[in-house]
Amino acid sequence: MKKVLILSDTHMPKKGSALPDPVLSILKDGVDYIIHAGDWTERAVYDELVRWAPVHGVKGNIETDNWAIELPEKKIVEIEKIKVAIVHGHLGKGKSTPDRAFRACCEDEVDLIVFGHSHMPYKEKRNGVLLFNPGSPTDKRREKQFSYGILTIDSSGFEINHSYFS
């Protein structure tokens, strides 16, 4: 079984100087991979996360440091035969962030699309593909709680859920 921490919109250090305790707790328990769907703000977030597990991530709409040049707008990874597309969700056509994320990846043969941008937790299946926005662990905006996602993959498939905290 593989366990993947899914983050987006950390906006650090503006929205916090360190990862929140619930996220650190998950990291201490151990994860096999980390996915970040953009708006890290600074490379320091990547540097912190990569200490815990391999990180797959994309550029958001606020990265300005030179390191962001290295980040792709879209990335597709395969973890235990599950194909995951990662986008931030701010580019392309569509009335909503989920629409833009779906359109950005609809021609890629993937099982899961992870996106961010709206800071709103989201989970919906569309045309056989699961769309998932973990929300934000540091900038909940209009949401009641902060959030992140946990993806578990085993021989029978995958399950993905939000984890919420105050």
Disulfide bonds with the S-S distance in Angstrom:
none
